[in-house]
Amino acid sequence: MEDTARREVKEETGLIIGELKLLGVFSGKEYYFKLPNKDELYCVSAVYMTKDVQGNIEINKSESVDVQYFSLDQLPDGLRDEYRSYIEPFIEELIK
């Protein structure tokens, strides 16, 4: 999973990441989605953190619409509950 995370980050952002720490694996009924094209899926996501980031953001428009860093106290409006649930273990890790 770590190699997949590194590859996906590189493909979608141009960033190279090194050491990863697994924060959690998320799945279940709250991760069910029905997409605009009517596809339905249950998402399983492994969430990692790293302090080992190299390079500059280079958006691959076929993979990502936008990529930005946000301060935890200035997260974007309309952030879905799914994404907030991914951030919670990171916040817990910070306060340890």
Secondary structure, 3 states (H helix, E strand, C coil): CHHHHHHHHHHHHCCEECCCEEEEEECCHHHEEECCCCCEEECCEEEEECCCEECCCCCCCCCCCCCCCCCHHHCCCCCCHHHHHHHHHHHHHHCC
